[in-house]
Amino acid sequence: MYRTESNLLYPTGINSNWRYMDQTLSNFGNVFAFFALGVVFVAGGYLTARLLRPSRPNPAKNSTYECGEEAVGSAWVKFNIRFYVVALIFIIFDVEVVFLYPWATVFKQLGEFALVEALVFAGILVLGLAYAWVKGDLDWVRPTPNIPKMPEMPSPKSGSLRG
């Protein structure tokens, strides 16, 4: 009473029960089973470690560890903004690779139009890199600007301005 097309079973009668089996759902079931097994494995490792480890806290164990040295000063230190700028530029070019990899895997199927689109995409990113370079955001140590000071005017003598 069922007809098959590709990997599906369809009911053929008008009032028959709607029942089908899709291979895709079965594949997602495998993924879900591996995900659940991974969660159970990680949670089991944490639980086992918590049950087996000794718990004897003291002030020395709870203090901040700095490579064998005692911590000096506050942890709230202002960092130079260039650290963040360099990190953002790295992320931009890292994302470029993530977008270009799928394009490169199916390049022959997409043809010359895909090549032109990828070159436009890479060109926009190169323009962004050139802008950051010209602006000086890639220079790690910026020279301090030399701002000339105005010469001081001589103070007028009290008697010379009166007439």
Backbone as CSV, one residue per row, in Angstrom:
resi,resn,N_x,N_y,N_z,CA_x,CA_y,CA_z,C_x,C_y,C_z
1,MET,0.794,-1.186,0.000,0.000,0.000,0.000,0.849,1.269,0.000
2,TYR,2.155,1.163,-0.122,3.031,2.334,-0.120,3.810,2.377,-1.422
3,ARG,3.969,3.558,-1.955,4.827,3.726,-3.116,6.119,4.407,-2.657
4,THR,7.210,4.135,-3.328,8.500,4.694,-2.912,9.011,5.643,-3.969
5,GLU,9.563,6.759,-3.530,10.278,7.703,-4.391,11.528,8.110,-3.646
6,SER,12.625,7.973,-4.277,13.941,8.224,-3.683,14.039,7.472,-2.365
7,ASN,14.102,8.166,-1.255,14.247,7.482,0.028,12.995,7.610,0.894
8,LEU,11.836,7.947,0.303,10.629,8.190,1.080,9.603,7.105,0.828
9,LEU,8.803,6.811,1.841,7.645,5.927,1.704,6.393,6.782,1.838
10,TYR,5.518,6.786,0.817,4.297,7.574,0.836,3.101,6.630,0.905
11,PRO,2.064,6.985,1.684,0.845,6.167,1.661,0.090,6.403,0.361
12,THR,-0.565,5.374,-0.150,-1.261,5.508,-1.432,-2.761,5.674,-1.272
13,GLY,-3.323,5.255,-0.178,-4.773,5.362,0.014,-5.162,6.740,0.504
14,ILE,-6.477,7.096,0.275,-6.944,8.414,0.674,-7.032,8.521,2.193
15,ASN,-7.581,7.526,2.868,-7.762,7.579,4.309,-6.698,6.790,5.066
16,SER,-5.631,6.476,4.451,-4.604,5.683,5.124,-3.820,6.555,6.097
17,ASN,-3.148,5.912,7.046,-2.335,6.646,8.019,-1.126,7.265,7.323
18,TRP,-0.848,8.511,7.709,0.309,9.206,7.112,1.555,8.717,7.810
19,ARG,2.338,7.924,7.121,3.545,7.352,7.698,4.631,7.391,6.634
20,TYR,5.769,7.911,7.003,6.874,7.929,6.061,8.186,7.829,6.826
21,MET,9.181,7.411,6.100,10.520,7.359,6.691,11.449,8.116,5.771
22,ASP,12.112,9.095,6.314,12.999,9.912,5.511,14.434,9.625,5.933
23,GLN,15.266,9.362,4.973,16.671,9.058,5.260,17.386,10.242,5.892
24,THR,16.964,11.451,5.533,17.584,12.636,6.101,17.355,12.710,7.603
25,LEU,16.140,12.412,8.047,15.863,12.402,9.484,16.705,11.346,10.186
26,SER,16.925,10.243,9.532,17.766,9.200,10.121,19.205,9.703,10.273
27,ASN,19.699,10.456,9.288,21.048,11.013,9.385,21.139,12.038,10.510
28,PHE,20.102,12.870,10.658,20.100,13.819,11.769,20.026,13.102,13.110
29,GLY,19.366,11.952,13.134,19.332,11.152,14.352,20.726,10.678,14.739
30,ASN,21.526,10.319,13.755,22.910,9.918,14.036,23.710,11.086,14.596
31,VAL,23.535,12.265,14.013,24.237,13.451,14.502,23.801,13.753,15.934
32,PHE,22.491,13.684,16.199,22.001,13.940,17.547,22.553,12.914,18.535
33,ALA,22.636,11.657,18.129,23.170,10.620,19.022,24.631,10.897,19.360
34,PHE,25.428,11.292,18.384,26.831,11.619,18.660,26.942,12.874,19.531
35,PHE,26.086,13.853,19.300,26.090,15.057,20.133,25.740,14.716,21.576
36,ALA,24.685,13.913,21.758,24.281,13.523,23.110,25.378,12.701,23.781
37,LEU,26.011,11.807,23.044,27.106,11.012,23.595,28.274,11.906,24.000
38,GLY,28.579,12.925,23.209,29.643,13.864,23.556,29.318,14.642,24.815
39,VAL,28.065,15.102,24.950,27.660,15.832,26.156,27.763,14.935,27.381
40,VAL,27.307,13.690,27.267,27.388,12.747,28.388,28.850,12.456,28.736
41,PHE,29.697,12.316,27.734,31.109,12.032,27.979,31.787,13.195,28.719
42,VAL,31.540,14.431,28.285,32.148,15.601,28.931,31.592,15.783,30.339
43,ALA,30.271,15.684,30.493,29.668,15.835,31.818,30.153,14.730,32.755
44,GLY,30.307,13.521,32.238,30.826,12.427,33.066,32.253,12.668,33.508
45,GLY,33.072,13.240,32.636,34.451,13.569,33.006,34.505,14.611,34.105
46,TYR,33.676,15.659,33.974,33.633,16.687,35.016,33.137,16.117,36.343
47,LEU,32.101,15.299,36.283,31.550,14.722,37.509,32.559,13.795,38.177
48,THR,33.234,12.971,37.402,34.246,12.065,37.961,35.397,12.856,38.582
49,ALA,35.850,13.904,37.917,36.931,14.721,38.466,36.496,15.398,39.758
50,ARG,35.260,15.858,39.821,34.776,16.521,41.041,34.669,15.537,42.198
51,LEU,34.281,14.308,41.914,34.145,13.319,42.986,35.491,12.803,43.477
52,LEU,36.488,12.739,42.598,37.773,12.138,42.968,38.794,13.131,43.515
53,ARG,38.676,14.392,43.210,39.711,15.348,43.615,39.585,15.704,45.089
54,PRO,40.698,15.991,45.735,40.619,16.475,47.113,40.228,17.956,47.113
55,SER,39.479,18.368,48.113,39.041,19.755,48.212,39.526,20.323,49.537
56,ARG,40.683,20.986,49.505,41.250,21.610,50.704,41.670,23.040,50.348
57,PRO,40.704,23.970,50.263,41.062,25.345,49.891,41.789,26.055,51.031
58,ASN,42.720,26.921,50.644,43.399,27.785,51.601,43.761,29.087,50.885
59,PRO,44.176,30.110,51.612,44.453,31.404,50.958,45.533,31.333,49.881
60,ALA,46.529,30.487,50.073,47.594,30.383,49.065,47.055,29.800,47.759
61,LYS,46.152,28.819,47.851,45.584,28.227,46.633,44.603,29.169,45.941
62,ASN,43.944,30.013,46.704,42.951,30.913,46.126,43.545,32.223,45.621
63,SER,44.838,32.434,45.793,45.458,33.672,45.322,45.766,33.584,43.826
64,THR,45.983,34.746,43.227,46.298,34.810,41.806,47.721,34.309,41.572
65,TYR,47.892,33.461,40.569,49.204,32.892,40.262,49.767,33.575,39.031
66,GLU,50.933,34.181,39.162,51.579,34.882,38.060,52.962,34.293,37.815
67,CYS,53.051,33.114,37.296,54.329,32.479,36.950,55.281,32.417,38.146
68,GLY,54.763,32.145,39.303,55.600,32.022,40.474,55.843,33.319,41.201
69,GLU,55.394,34.426,40.650,55.578,35.733,41.271,54.254,36.177,41.890
70,GLU,54.364,36.936,42.957,53.154,37.501,43.546,52.636,38.628,42.656
71,ALA,51.327,38.695,42.535,50.712,39.727,41.697,50.924,41.096,42.323
72,VAL,51.286,42.057,41.471,51.532,43.417,41.939,50.587,44.341,41.184
73,GLY,49.887,45.185,41.900,49.021,46.159,41.249,47.650,45.590,40.942
74,SER,46.879,46.386,40.252,45.510,46.023,39.915,45.470,45.264,38.592
75,ALA,44.461,44.442,38.441,44.271,43.739,37.171,43.593,44.627,36.136
76,TRP,43.073,45.761,36.567,42.380,46.676,35.662,43.371,47.656,35.054
77,VAL,44.199,47.145,34.162,45.207,47.956,33.505,44.664,48.358,32.141
78,LYS,44.880,49.604,31.764,44.438,50.052,30.450,45.407,49.537,29.393
79,PHE,44.860,48.882,28.377,45.656,48.397,27.273,45.580,49.392,26.126
80,ASN,46.612,49.384,25.338,46.638,50.247,24.165,45.583,49.768,23.174
81,ILE,44.888,50.692,22.552,43.812,50.362,21.622,44.327,49.608,20.402
82,ARG,45.629,49.708,20.104,46.178,49.016,18.929,46.066,47.499,19.058
83,PHE,46.058,46.973,20.281,45.854,45.530,20.444,44.517,45.121,19.840
84,TYR,43.475,45.898,20.108,42.151,45.580,19.606,42.055,45.808,18.101
85,VAL,42.686,46.843,17.606,42.649,47.119,16.159,43.320,45.988,15.390
86,VAL,44.476,45.538,15.866,45.167,44.434,15.189,44.322,43.168,15.260
87,ALA,43.657,42.926,16.397,42.803,41.745,16.526,41.630,41.814,15.556
88,LEU,41.024,42.982,15.409,39.906,43.121,14.474,40.348,42.939,13.031
89,ILE,41.502,43.467,12.685,42.000,43.283,11.317,42.284,41.806,11.055
90,PHE,42.838,41.110,12.048,43.063,39.674,11.903,41.746,38.933,11.687
91,ILE,40.717,39.284,12.452,39.427,38.605,12.314,38.834,38.855,10.938
92,ILE,38.979,40.073,10.421,38.447,40.375,9.089,39.080,39.468,8.037
93,PHE,40.397,39.313,8.075,41.051,38.489,7.068,40.861,37.005,7.344
94,ASP,40.618,36.637,8.577,40.303,35.254,8.891,38.934,34.896,8.323
95,VAL,37.974,35.811,8.421,36.649,35.592,7.861,36.725,35.513,6.333
96,GLU,37.637,36.275,5.755,37.821,36.193,4.299,38.170,34.772,3.882
97,VAL,39.055,34.141,4.604,39.440,32.760,4.276,38.256,31.826,4.451
98,VAL,37.438,32.052,5.469,36.267,31.206,5.692,35.291,31.327,4.528
99,PHE,35.139,32.528,3.973,34.227,32.693,2.840,34.830,32.213,1.523
100,LEU,36.133,32.294,1.371,36.741,31.883,0.104,36.921,30.372,0.001
101,TYR,36.992,29.652,1.118,37.203,28.208,1.050,36.048,27.479,0.354
102,PRO,34.778,27.734,0.720,33.700,27.044,-0.016,33.671,27.422,-1.489
103,TRP,33.999,28.671,-1.783,34.038,29.093,-3.180,35.094,28.305,-3.945
104,ALA,36.250,28.097,-3.327,37.337,27.388,-4.007,37.004,25.917,-4.225
105,THR,36.199,25.326,-3.349,35.882,23.905,-3.511,34.928,23.643,-4.667
106,VAL,34.090,24.614,-5.031,33.128,24.415,-6.113,33.391,25.356,-7.285
107,PHE,34.640,25.795,-7.440,34.970,26.785,-8.463,34.643,26.288,-9.868
108,LYS,34.965,25.053,-10.189,34.742,24.565,-11.556,33.267,24.511,-11.903
109,GLN,32.423,24.296,-10.907,30.985,24.221,-11.170,30.384,25.615,-11.369
110,LEU,30.989,26.636,-10.781,30.401,27.973,-10.833,30.838,28.786,-12.048
111,GLY,31.991,28.500,-12.585,32.425,29.187,-13.791,33.163,30.479,-13.526
112,GLU,33.292,31.283,-14.619,34.079,32.512,-14.540,33.403,33.601,-13.718
113,PHE,32.082,33.584,-13.657,31.370,34.584,-12.868,31.778,34.504,-11.396
114,ALA,31.936,33.303,-10.878,32.354,33.124,-9.481,33.765,33.643,-9.267
115,LEU,34.627,33.477,-10.257,35.987,33.993,-10.145,35.971,35.521,-10.048
116,VAL,35.143,36.167,-10.871,35.045,37.623,-10.838,34.496,38.082,-9.488
117,GLU,33.479,37.398,-8.976,32.918,37.765,-7.672,33.939,37.600,-6.555
118,ALA,34.722,36.529,-6.592,35.735,36.311,-5.555,36.834,37.364,-5.649
119,LEU,37.200,37.759,-6.848,38.212,38.799,-7.002,37.694,40.153,-6.514
120,VAL,36.411,40.447,-6.748,35.826,41.687,-6.233,35.818,41.657,-4.706
121,PHE,35.447,40.514,-4.130,35.434,40.367,-2.674,36.833,40.560,-2.096
122,ALA,37.824,39.898,-2.687,39.206,40.046,-2.211,39.706,41.468,-2.445
123,GLY,39.301,42.092,-3.534,39.712,43.465,-3.805,39.181,44.444,-2.772
124,ILE,37.928,44.258,-2.351,37.367,45.127,-1.310,38.156,44.968,-0.024
125,LEU,38.527,43.737,0.311,39.308,43.522,1.531,40.717,44.097,1.406
126,VAL,41.306,44.024,0.225,42.632,44.624,0.030,42.547,46.143,0.140
127,LEU,41.464,46.736,-0.362,41.278,48.180,-0.194,41.156,48.538,1.287
128,GLY,40.456,47.715,2.051,40.361,47.946,3.492,41.714,47.835,4.165
129,LEU,42.519,46.877,3.740,43.864,46.729,4.293,44.730,47.941,3.937
130,ALA,44.626,48.398,2.690,45.400,49.575,2.284,44.965,50.802,3.080
131,TYR,43.678,50.947,3.336,43.185,52.073,4.127,43.754,52.011,5.548
132,ALA,43.732,50.820,6.160,44.278,50.681,7.518,45.773,50.954,7.528
133,TRP,46.457,50.562,6.465,47.900,50.772,6.380,48.228,52.259,6.258
134,VAL,47.514,52.945,5.339,47.763,54.368,5.121,47.392,55.168,6.376
135,LYS,46.339,54.770,7.039,45.915,55.472,8.248,46.899,55.271,9.395
136,GLY,47.728,54.222,9.317,48.736,53.979,10.338,48.289,53.016,11.419
137,ASP,47.167,52.325,11.213,46.695,51.389,12.226,47.534,50.126,12.304
138,LEU,48.340,49.861,11.310,49.176,48.665,11.346,50.554,48.944,11.934
139,ASP,50.878,50.211,12.162,52.153,50.548,12.794,52.040,50.271,14.279
140,TRP,52.916,49.412,14.767,52.822,49.033,16.167,53.277,50.169,17.084
141,VAL,54.364,50.827,16.735,54.853,51.943,17.530,54.725,53.195,16.677
142,ARG,53.845,54.064,17.090,53.650,55.304,16.339,54.621,56.349,16.853
143,PRO,55.184,57.123,15.956,56.049,58.213,16.429,55.197,59.280,17.111
144,THR,55.742,59.869,18.138,55.014,60.942,18.814,55.059,62.187,17.943
145,PRO,53.941,62.861,17.810,53.928,64.044,16.944,54.754,65.174,17.560
146,ASN,55.473,65.863,16.717,56.291,66.989,17.146,55.487,68.259,16.887
147,ILE,54.883,68.779,17.929,54.052,69.972,17.799,54.882,71.174,18.232
148,PRO,55.139,72.086,17.308,55.954,73.248,17.689,55.182,74.158,18.638
149,LYS,55.904,74.765,19.568,55.296,75.689,20.522,55.455,77.116,20.000
150,MET,54.496,77.898,20.314,54.536,79.303,19.934,55.547,80.018,20.825
151,PRO,56.371,80.893,20.232,57.300,81.646,21.082,56.537,82.607,21.974
152,GLU,57.037,82.753,23.149,56.366,83.644,24.088,56.652,85.097,23.707
153,MET,55.661,85.914,23.826,55.790,87.337,23.536,56.458,88.009,24.734
154,PRO,57.365,88.930,24.476,57.973,89.629,25.607,56.929,90.470,26.320
155,SER,57.015,90.467,27.614,56.033,91.233,28.389,56.342,92.719,28.249
156,PRO,55.350,93.559,28.007,55.593,95.002,27.843,55.976,95.631,29.181
157,LYS,56.853,96.597,29.092,57.233,97.325,30.323,56.107,98.235,30.712
158,SER,55.956,98.409,31.966,54.793,99.158,32.460,54.825,100.619,32.018
159,GLY,55.957,101.208,31.868,56.023,102.617,31.527,56.060,102.872,30.031
160,SER,56.373,101.919,29.188,56.582,102.174,27.768,55.289,102.305,27.002
161,LEU,54.193,101.763,27.507,52.937,101.837,26.763,52.148,103.106,27.092
162,ARG,52.539,103.808,28.120,51.796,105.017,28.478,52.352,106.214,27.698
163,GLY,51.546,107.007,27.276,52.033,108.062,26.466,51.853,109.378,26.926
